[in-house]
Amino acid sequence: MTKTDKMKKESKHKLHYEIGKHLMSVEMENVQKVFDPACGGTQNIPLFLTEDKSNETEICNVDIMLVKNNRIKVIIEIEETNIKPTQILGKFMASALAKYYIHNLSNNEKIFMSENVCFIQILDTKALKKTSRKIKQWKNIELAINEVLPTLQTNLKTYKLFYGNLSDINLNEISQFVLGEINN
């Protein structure tokens, strides 16, 4: 990637890039960190429904994935523009249904979900008006997901929602939460 290409990605997805840069700098023992291009990485991060790596079984691409003991432990999705409930819930559900990560940069090795995967969503507040009710809506979505999560047959066991914009999001709070989940 050229320096110009990198600068274009940084300016298009500023929150993605800053979160990625921050998490890249956080020491995580025995953790493989995988970042998509918007977060400063070099590849897409496809998740699949089955062990068959094909277009028919690929269900989503995530923004950041953390792997420990050769198992997916944390999935992070960052939403900068589409912050509607259907987008938030759709990203969650696609990851909840996924079973494997398979990519040629990992020699097409099937990496399974851990028994206790944490799904984190980070929503950008930059477009919100001061009178917006979105943050209350997001908190209600987080409560609803956590209420139904124990009843779902999925390896996602923890759901956490963070929100803010580039100037006020607490990156250290996010990384401390991630570290707690990695070591859980």
Residue, then its C-alpha position, 0 to 999 in steps of 0.5 A: m500500500t502506498k503512502t497516499d493510499k494509506m492516507k486516503k483510508e485514514s481520512k475516510h475511516k478516521l475512527h476505524y483507523e484510530i481504534g485500530k492503531h490504539l489496539m495495535s499498540v496494546e500488549m496482548e500476550n499470545v494474541q494474534k491481532v487481525f485488522d481490516p484495511a480501514c483499521g490499519g490492517t492489510q486484509n478483509i476478515p471473512l467469517f463463515l457458516t461452515e468449514d467450506k470456504s466459499n461465497e455461499t458460506e461467507i456471512c460477513n467481514v469484521d473490522i477487528m478480530l483477536v485470536k488466542n490459542n488458535r480460537i476467535k476470542v474477540i470480534i470488533e465492529i465499528e460503525e461510523t455512518n450507518i448507526k441504525p438499529t438494523q445495521i447494529l443488530g445485523k452485524f451482531m447476528a451475522s457474527a453470532l451465526a458464524k463458526y469459522y475464520i478462513h483466509n489464505l493469509s492464515n494458510n486457509e486454516k480453519i480458526f474456530m470460535s472460542e467457547n466464549v467470544c466477546f462481540i464489541q460494537i463501537l458507534d460513532t456519535k459525530a453525526l448526532k444532533k444534541t437532541s438525538r435519542k440515538i444513545k438511549q436507543w443504543k443502550n436499549i439495544e445493548l440491554a436487549i442483546n444481553e437479555v437474549l444472548p444466554t438463550l441463543q445457540t452461539n459462541l458469542k457470550t458477551y456483548k458490549l457497546f461503546y460510543g463516541n467520536l474521535s475527540d471523546i471516545n475513551l480508547n483506554e476503556i475499550s482496550q481495558f475491556v478487551l484485555g479483560e475479555i482476552n484473559n477470560 
